[in-house]
């Protein structure tokens, strides 16, 4: 009898042990990896250092292309004054760089706790910078696209908005039928201006580029909204966690990328609507077309006049956006920025020939009314 009781107790104990083990396994499976995984201060410092250097590298052309908001009205007119007051975005960027450098020194000294602290502080500055910069990108992308779908020149009878193009050159429209009609020349003259033929050819592409551009703009607005709402997860008495900070910076950067894609689609709409505006780049004298009894003239680009067809930078494999007359001049900084380039660098190289041998330009600059540069500028201005 006692033996039977002992056997039953042993079985009960084994059964209870199996249940406990199974319960512990289930608990460990349900615990997130972030809870189980512990990182040293050194690992965290290196991780955030790598994120910071990538973000700082991407942000550099952005903050100098758009140093403050609203751009360019926010900048001082005097070039020397700009050295003292370069703009909110530039100031925050320099502050983030300075704090990052302090963290880097601590990291090399193997003082990982201080390094990690400095890197988080630098990321907080970048977060503040991106909050303002991302909204500026959305505002400029929206305004640029609004201009792209409207008339570039309201006084030009041949200019059209996207709605006019869709109505007048869609399938079944009268003008479309006139284009396709077989004529007996010279008895039956054409019933349309041949310069308007490109509206029918480019109609579908213009509509598709507009649709895609506004899709990207919607994504940019939604992504920025998510980034702003992340702060609501933290009470006012708490600091935002490093994980949320990294996530929010990533969302702000994606917002800017979507806005840049919007601008590239707006640039494509301009290119499709105004293909003849780049005539000075092909004309051997660098002049515009002679139309309606008006002679052609050499156009100005960012305050500089030259025979644009002789500029060696005009026609590489792809046209550089800084030379594109189809896109209004005020949006060139946006199209250059959307390709990850800094506008003033491209201007100095492509138009002012900064690196030309013996400082002699390959083509004569006929007029230079570009904004003056500050004397003795800082290395990063």
C-alpha positions in Angstrom: 0.0 0.0 0.0 2.8 2.4 1.0 4.7 1.4 -2.2 1.6 2.2 -4.3 1.3 5.7 -2.7 5.0 6.4 -3.3 4.6 5.5 -7.0 1.6 7.8 -7.3 3.4 10.7 -5.7 6.4 10.2 -8.0 4.2 10.3 -11.0 2.4 13.4 -9.7 5.7 15.2 -9.2 7.0 14.3 -12.7 3.7 15.5 -14.2 3.9 18.7 -12.2 7.5 19.2 -13.3 6.6 18.7 -17.0 3.8 21.2 -16.7 6.2 23.8 -15.1 8.8 23.3 -17.9 6.2 23.6 -20.6 4.9 26.8 -18.9 8.4 28.3 -18.8 9.0 27.5 -22.4 5.7 29.2 -23.4 6.6 32.3 -21.3 10.0 32.6 -22.9 8.5 32.3 -26.4 6.1 35.1 -25.7 8.7 37.5 -24.3 10.0 39.8 -27.1 13.6 39.4 -28.3 14.3 43.0 -27.2 13.6 42.1 -23.6 15.8 39.0 -23.6 18.6 40.6 -25.6 20.9 42.8 -23.5 23.4 45.1 -25.1 26.4 46.7 -23.6 26.9 50.5 -23.7 29.7 50.0 -26.2 27.4 48.1 -28.6 24.7 50.7 -28.3 27.2 53.5 -28.9 28.6 51.9 -32.0 25.0 51.2 -33.3 23.9 54.8 -32.9 27.2 56.1 -34.2 26.6 54.2 -37.5 23.1 55.6 -37.8 24.2 59.1 -37.1 27.0 59.2 -39.7 24.5 58.0 -42.4 21.9 60.6 -41.4 24.5 63.4 -41.2 25.8 62.5 -44.7 22.3 62.5 -46.2 21.3 65.7 -44.5 24.3 67.8 -45.5 23.1 68.8 -49.0 19.5 69.1 -47.8 20.2 71.7 -45.0 22.4 73.8 -47.3 19.9 73.7 -50.1 17.1 74.7 -47.7 18.8 76.4 -44.7 15.6 77.8 -43.2 11.9 78.1 -43.7 10.2 79.6 -45.7 13.0 79.5 -48.2 14.4 81.7 -49.7 12.6 84.6 -48.0 14.1 83.6 -44.6 17.7 84.3 -45.7 19.4 87.7 -45.1 20.1 89.6 -48.4 23.6 90.5 -47.3 26.0 87.6 -48.1 28.2 88.6 -45.1 25.2 88.5 -42.8 24.4 85.0 -43.9 27.7 83.9 -42.3 26.4 85.1 -39.0 22.9 83.9 -39.5 23.0 80.9 -41.9 19.5 79.7 -41.1 17.8 77.5 -38.5 18.5 74.2 -40.3 22.2 74.9 -40.8 22.5 75.9 -37.1 20.9 72.7 -35.9 22.9 70.6 -38.3 26.2 72.1 -37.1 25.1 71.6 -33.5 24.3 67.9 -34.2 27.8 67.5 -35.9 29.5 69.1 -32.9 27.8 66.8 -30.4 28.5 63.8 -32.7 32.2 64.7 -32.7 32.2 64.8 -28.9 30.6 61.4 -28.8 33.1 60.1 -31.3 36.0 61.2 -29.1 34.5 59.4 -26.1 34.0 56.3 -28.2 37.6 56.2 -29.3 38.6 56.7 -25.6 36.4 53.6 -24.9 34.2 55.8 -22.6 31.1 54.1 -24.0 28.6 55.5 -21.5 29.4 59.1 -22.3 29.7 58.3 -26.0 26.2 56.7 -26.0 24.8 59.7 -24.2 26.3 62.2 -26.7 25.1 60.2 -29.7 21.5 60.2 -28.3 21.8 63.9 -27.7 22.9 64.4 -31.3 20.0 62.3 -32.6 17.6 64.5 -30.6 18.9 67.6 -32.4 18.5 65.8 -35.7 15.0 64.9 -34.8 14.2 68.6 -34.1 15.9 69.5 -37.4 13.9 67.0 -39.4 10.6 68.0 -37.9 11.0 71.4 -39.5 12.8 70.3 -42.7 10.3 67.5 -43.6 7.4 70.0 -43.5 9.3 72.4 -45.7 9.9 69.6 -48.2 6.2 68.8 -48.3 5.2 72.4 -48.7 7.6 73.0 -51.6 6.7 69.7 -53.3 3.0 70.6 -53.2 3.6 74.1 -54.5 5.9 72.9 -57.3 3.4 70.3 -58.5 0.6 72.8 -58.4 2.5 75.0 -60.7 3.4 72.0 -62.9 -0.2 71.2 -63.6 -1.2 74.8 -64.3 -0.2 77.1 -67.1 3.5 78.2 -67.0 2.6 81.4 -68.8 -1.0 82.5 -68.4 -0.6 85.0 -71.3 0.5 82.3 -73.8 -2.5 81.1 -75.8 -0.6 77.8 -76.6 0.0 77.0 -73.0 -2.4 74.6 -71.3 -3.2 73.2 -67.8 -3.5 69.4 -67.3 -7.3 69.6 -67.3 -7.3 71.4 -70.7 -4.9 68.8 -72.1 -7.2 65.9 -70.9 -10.3 67.5 -72.4 -8.8 68.8 -75.7 -6.5 66.0 -76.6 -8.2 62.9 -75.2 -9.5 60.0 -77.4 -12.4 61.2 -79.6 -11.6 64.9 -79.2 -11.9 67.2 -82.3 -8.2 68.1 -82.3 -7.2 64.5 -82.0 -9.3 63.7 -85.1 -7.7 66.6 -87.0 -4.2 65.2 -86.3 -5.2 61.8 -87.7 -7.1 63.1 -90.7 -5.6 62.3 -94.1 -5.1 65.6 -96.0 -4.4 66.3 -99.6 -1.5 68.8 -99.7 -1.5 71.7 -100.5 -5.3 71.9 -101.3 -6.4 70.8 -97.8 -4.4 72.8 -95.2 -3.9 71.5 -91.6 -6.4 72.8 -89.1 -4.1 73.0 -86.1 -0.9 74.6 -84.9 1.9 71.9 -85.3 3.5 73.1 -82.1 0.4 71.8 -80.2 0.9 68.2 -81.5 3.1 67.3 -78.5 0.1 67.7 -76.2 -1.6 64.7 -77.8 1.6 62.7 -77.8 2.4 63.4 -74.2 -1.1 63.5 -72.7 -1.0 60.0 -71.2 2.5 60.4 -69.7 1.5 63.8 -68.2 -1.5 62.3 -66.5 0.4 59.3 -65.2 3.2 61.5 -63.9 0.7 63.7 -62.1 -1.0 60.7 -60.6 2.2 59.2 -59.4 3.5 62.6 -58.1 0.4 63.1 -55.9 0.6 59.5 -54.7 4.1 60.2 -53.4 2.9 63.5 -51.9 0.1 61.7 -50.0 2.7 59.1 -48.7 4.9 62.0 -47.6 2.1 63.6 -45.6 1.0 60.3 -44.0 4.5 59.3 -43.1 5.2 62.7 -41.4 1.9 62.3 -39.5 3.0 59.0 -38.2 6.3 60.5 -37.1 4.6 63.3 -35.2 2.1 61.0 -33.6 4.9 58.9 -32.1 5.5 61.6 -29.5 2.0 61.0 -28.2 3.1 57.6 -27.0 5.3 59.3 -24.4 3.9 61.3 -21.5 5.2 64.8 -20.9 7.1 63.6 -17.8 9.1 61.1 -19.8 11.9 61.3 -22.3 11.4 59.6 -25.7 13.1 56.2 -25.8 16.1 55.7 -28.1 14.1 53.2 -30.1 11.2 55.6 -30.7 13.8 58.4 -31.5 15.4 56.2 -34.2 12.0 55.2 -35.6 10.8 58.8 -35.8 14.0 60.0 -37.5 13.6 57.2 -40.0 10.0 58.3 -40.7 11.1 61.9 -41.2 13.8 60.8 -43.7 11.2 58.7 -45.6 8.9 61.7 -45.7 11.7 63.7 -47.4 12.4 60.9 -49.8 8.7 60.8 -50.8 8.6 64.6 -51.3 11.7 64.4 -53.5 10.0 61.8 -55.6 7.0 64.2 -55.9 9.4 66.9 -57.2 11.0 64.6 -59.8 7.5 63.8 -61.1 6.7 67.5 -61.3 10.0 68.0 -63.2 8.9 65.3 -65.6 5.5 67.1 -66.1 7.3 70.3 -66.9 9.6 68.5 -69.4 6.6 66.9 -71.2 4.6 70.2 -71.3 7.4 72.5 -72.5 9.8 70.5 -74.7 10.7 73.6 -76.9 12.0 75.6 -74.0 15.4 73.9 -74.2 16.0 75.3 -77.7 18.9 77.5 -76.5 20.8 74.4 -75.5 20.7 73.1 -79.1 21.0 76.4 -81.0 24.6 77.0 -82.1 24.2 80.7 -80.9 22.6 79.8 -77.6 19.5 81.8 -78.5 15.8 81.2 -78.0 13.5 80.7 -81.0 12.5 83.6 -83.3 8.7 83.7 -83.0 5.9 86.1 -84.0 8.4 88.5 -85.5 10.5 88.6 -82.4 14.2 87.7 -82.8 15.8 85.1 -80.5 18.0 86.2 -77.6 20.4 84.5 -75.2 18.5 83.7 -72.0 19.8 84.2 -68.5 20.1 81.3 -66.1 20.5 82.0 -62.4 21.8 85.5 -63.3 24.4 84.3 -65.8 24.3 84.6 -69.6 26.5 82.6 -72.1 26.2 80.6 -75.3 24.6 77.6 -73.5 25.3 75.3 -76.4 29.0 75.8 -75.9 29.0 74.9 -72.2 30.8 71.6 -71.9 28.6 70.5 -68.9 25.3 70.8 -70.7 25.1 67.5 -72.5 26.7 64.5 -70.8 24.7 61.3 -70.9 21.7 63.0 -69.2 20.9 66.7 -69.0 21.9 68.2 -65.7 18.8 69.7 -64.0 20.5 73.0 -63.4 20.5 73.7 -67.2 16.8 72.6 -67.8 14.9 75.7 -69.1 11.7 73.6 -69.2 11.5 73.7 -65.4 11.1 77.2 -63.9 14.4 78.5 -62.5 13.1 78.8 -58.9 12.6 75.0 -58.7 16.1 74.1 -59.9 17.3 73.9 -56.3 14.6 71.3 -55.7 15.4 69.2 -58.8 19.1 69.3 -57.9 18.4 68.4 -54.3 16.2 65.5 -55.3 19.3 63.9 -56.9 21.2 64.2 -53.6 23.3 67.2 -54.8 24.0 70.6 -53.3 22.8 73.4 -55.5 25.5 76.0 -54.9 28.2 73.5 -55.6 26.6 72.5 -58.9 26.2 76.1 -59.8 29.8 77.0 -59.1 31.1 73.9 -61.1 28.7 73.8 -64.0 28.0 77.5 -64.6 30.9 79.4 -62.9 33.5 76.8 -63.8 35.1 76.7 -60.4 37.6 73.9 -61.2 38.6 75.0 -64.7 42.3 75.1 -65.4 43.9 78.6 -65.1 40.5 79.9 -64.0 39.7 80.5 -67.7 36.1 79.5 -68.6 35.7 77.3 -71.7 32.9 79.6 -72.9 32.7 83.4 -72.5 30.4 84.6 -69.7 28.5 87.5 -71.3 26.7 88.6 -68.1 26.9 87.7 -64.5 24.3 89.0 -62.1 24.3 86.0 -59.8 24.1 86.6 -56.0 27.5 87.6 -54.6 29.4 85.1 -52.4 30.5 86.0 -48.9 34.1 86.9 -48.4 36.2 84.3 -46.4 33.4 81.8 -46.1 33.5 79.0 -43.5 34.6 75.6 -44.8 31.1 74.1 -44.6 29.3 77.1 -46.1 
